[in-house]
Amino acid sequence: MHDGQFLADFYKKIPHKPYSTDDLGYTFISPKEIAIKKRYLQHNPPCKVVFLVFDVDCHDAVLAWFDVGLPMPNWTSQNPENGHAHLGYELKFPVTTTSASKQKIIEYLAVIEAGMARKLGADVGYSGLLTKNPCHSYWRTTIWTRQTYELNYLADFIDLKPLLPKEQGSGLGRNCTVFDIVRKWAYKAIRDYRGSTFDNWHAAVLKECLSVNSAFTQSLPYTEIKATAKSIAKYCWQKDSYYYQEFIDRQTRKGSLGGKKSNSSNGGKAKSLKYAKKRDEAVLLHLEGKSIRQIASLIGVSKSSVANWINQKNG
């Protein structure tokens, strides 16, 4: 079944200048009016997931969703020679893949994508960049539904499990892996760039992102790595500037108070500095995602102290 309106909508949602090709050995970036004539093309815009696409390599791939109890895809594009197919699902609310504030949503989507791929028996090595173009006459394309899917709805059909190592290096797992590894590195590395420029810091984060990305069999596009690096660099630069200035102001106030107290002991000053250091350490651990209980155990203070520090930080 072909649906002209679906294909027209698909054309509107693909990138303005997608990658495309008739031969998977090489790709070109072309205006969409040219790319739409190629057998394979880029279905998702840079740094955004509109469609989840799965590569299923079996002779009856177009019905793989039915056999494992998944919702029907929006479309399937089948190779007429061997029956292998791409199954495409359109999200009701597209997900941006580079926003630090939405990282939990990206991780949730990655888990859903991996769970659906497991059930379908889809190729884990599929990069997700190019799909069998449903608008091209070479493929046997079937439009199954015009329904778009919410993440919670798709999640009901799978087991939500942490990504396996091989899944962390494929699909959306790569986005999560780059973000997670580099952000943890950045929380500490930013200290070495205090007094430097944002451009220098941004360049260092981009280099780290590219290094992590290079370890994948199928690397993420440079546009996504560039956007992820900018997101991490900006977030850490702003947060570190705030907390570092807060630390300096606090030390200045303590120094002023110490000067007014002529009988202040060296031991008291040392204790105050140690306390401030633990508070800064607690804030850093909180940014890294540690719980109040974990932070208290790691730095040897009470949970109430940690909670007070975090509340002051958020206040």
N, C-alpha and C positions, 0 to 999 in steps of 0.2 A: 504494500500500500504506500503510495507516494502522497505527500501532503504539501501542496505548493506553498501554503501559508507558513507551515513550519520551516521549510527550506528558505523562504524569504526572511523569516525572523532569524534563522541561523546565520544567514549572510550579514544581517545587521549587527550581530553580536560578536562576530570574529574580529580580530585586530584589524586596524586600518591598513597596516602593512605586515601581513603575516609571513612566516616562513612557509614555503610550499615547494613541491617537486613532483615530478612523475617518476622519479627514480630515487629510492632511499639512500643511494650512495652519495648524494649531494643535495643541498637545499639552497634556495634563493629567498631574499626578502623582496616582495613585490607588492604593489597596490592590490587591494582585495579584489578589484574587478579582473585582475590577471590571475591572482592566486586561486580564485574560485574555479578556474578551469583546469587546475592540476588535480592529480589523483590524491595527493596527500597535502594537507595544510594544517597550520597552527590554529587550533580551535579556541584557546583561551588567550585573552589579552595579557600582556606582560604584568606580572605581579597580581594577577586576579584569577580566581577559579569560578568560571561560569558553568563549565561542564566537567563532570567526572567521566573519563573514558577508560574502558578496560579492553585489553587485547587478549582474546580467547582463541587459542590455536587447537581447534578440533573440528571435525567435519560438520557438526551440527551446532556450531557456536551460537547461532542466532537464538537458540532456545535454551542456552545455558542458564539464563536467569530463571526460567520456568522450572527446570529440573532441580534447582537448589532452593526454591521458594523465595526468591528476591522479587521486588516490584518490577514491572515491565519497564524496560528502558525507553527513553524517548525515541531513539532510533538505533538500528543496527545496520552496519555496512559490511557486507559479506563478499569475500573473494570468490568469484564464480569457479575458480580452478580447484580450490581445496576446501572450501567451506569455512575457512577461518574468518573471524569477524571482529570488528570493534563495536562495543556496546556503549552508547552515550546516555548519560543522565544529566538533565539540566537542573541546577540548583535554583530554588525560588529566590534565595537571597545570596548573590555572589559574595565570595569571601576574598578579601585582600590578604595577600600572603606576606606582607612586609611590615605590618603595623605592630609595634611592640605592645600597644594597648589591647590588641586583639589576638595575642599569641595563643591564649587558651582555646580560642575558636579554631585557629589554624591546627593546633594539636588535636582537637576533637575531630576535625575534618580528616586529618591524616589517619587517625585510628579507624574512622568509618571507611575511608577509601581502602585501607589495608584489609579490613574485615570483609568487605564486599569482594575484593580481589581473591581472598582465600576461598570464599564460597564458590566463586565462579571458576576457580582454577586458572585465573588470568596470569599472564606472563609478568613476573615480578620485575624483570629487566626492562619492561616498557617504560620509556622516559616520560610519556605523557605530553610530549611537545607537539607531535603531529598525529592526526587521525586520518583514517580512510575517509575522504571527503564525501559526505552523504549527498552532496549536490552533483557528484560526478557520475556519469552514466556507466562507467566501467564496473562499479560495485552494484551488487544487489542490495539496494537500500530499502529498508522497511521502516515506516514511521508508526510506532506502536501507540503513542499517547502524546497529548499536548500538555499533560500535567507536569508541573514543576515540583521539585521535592525539597522539603525542609530537612535539615540535618537530623532533628530528633525523630522524624518519621523513618528515615533510612536506618537510623541506629537501632530501631526496634527489630530489624530483620537480621541482625548480626550479633555475634559475641564481641563486646567491647573489651579488647585485650591490648596490653602494651605492645608497641611495635617490636617485632623480631629484629635482630641485627641486620638481616638482609633487607628488611622493609625500611630501616632507618636510612639506607643508602639508595632508595628508589622512591619514585612518586613524590607525594607531599612530605614523606618522611625526611627527604633531603632538606627541605625548608626548615623543618623542626630541628634537625641535627645541626645545621649551620648556625641557626639562631641560638640554640641552647649552648653549644660549645663556645661560640664567640662571645656571647654575653657574659658568661662566667669568667672568661679570660679578661674581658673588658672592665669588669668591676674592680679588678686589682690593677690592671695595666694603666688605667686612667691616671693613677697617682704619678706615674713617670712623666706625664704630659702637663702637669700643673705649671703654669707660667709659659707654656708653649701656645701655639695657635690651634684653633679648631681644625684648620685644613691639615695640619700635621697629624693631629689625632685621627681625623677621618681617614687619611691615607693609611695609617697603621691598622685601623679596623678593617678597611677594605682588603689590605694585604692578608690579614688573618682569615677573612671570609673566603678569599680566593684559595688560600692554602687548604682549608677544610674542604672546599668544593672540589678541589683537584683530586681528592681521594676517591670520589664516586666514579663508578664505571660509566655512568651517564651523568655528566656534570649539569648543574642548573645553568640556564642562560645567564649571560653576564648582566643583563638588565635586572634580573631578580637579585643577584648577588650585590650589585651596586646599591639597589634600593634597601636591601637588608642591612648592609654596612652603614648606610646613612641613618637608618632608623636607630640602630644600636649606638652609633657614635653620638648622635644628637641627644638621645636619652641619657647616656652616661655622662656626657659633658655637662648637661644642665643639672643633673642630680649631684654630681661630684662638686661642682662649683658651689652649689647651695650648702651642702654638708661641710665642705672644707671651710667656707667662710663662717659657717656657724661654729665650727671648731675653733677657728682663730678668734672669733668674738668671745667665745666662752673662756678661752685661755687668757685673753686680755682682761676680762672682768675678774677672773681669779687672781691674776697678777696684781690688779689694782687693789683688790681686797686684801691680798697678802701683804702689800706695802703698808696698808693702814694698820695692820696688826703687828706691832713691833715684836711681840712675843711668839709669833708664828714659828713653828719648828720646821726643820728640813723634812722630818718624817711626815708631817702633815701635808706639806707640799707634794711629796712623793706619792702619798696616798691619793691626793686629789687628782694628780696626773694619771695614776693607774686607773682610777674610777672613770675618768674621761675617756681613756683609751678603750676600756671595756664597753663603754656606751657606744663609741664609734664603731667598734667591732660588731656589736649587736645590730646596729643599723645596717652594716654591710651584709651580715648574714641574713637579715630580714629581706634585703633586696635580692639575695640569691635564692629566696624561696623557703628558707628554713622556718620551722614552726617556733613558737615561743618556748615550748618545752625543749626542743632541740638546742636552741640558742642558749638557754639557761644552763643546760648540761655541758655544752661545749666551752663556755667561758667561765663557768663556776660561780654564777650568781643566782638569785632567786627568780622565779617566774614573774613575780610581781614587779621586780625591778625592770626586767626586760619589757614587760607590758607597758610600764610607765614610760620607758624610753621610746618605744615605738609610737605610743600615743602622742608624746611630745613632738616626735618627728612628723607625724601626720597632722598635727594641730596647726 
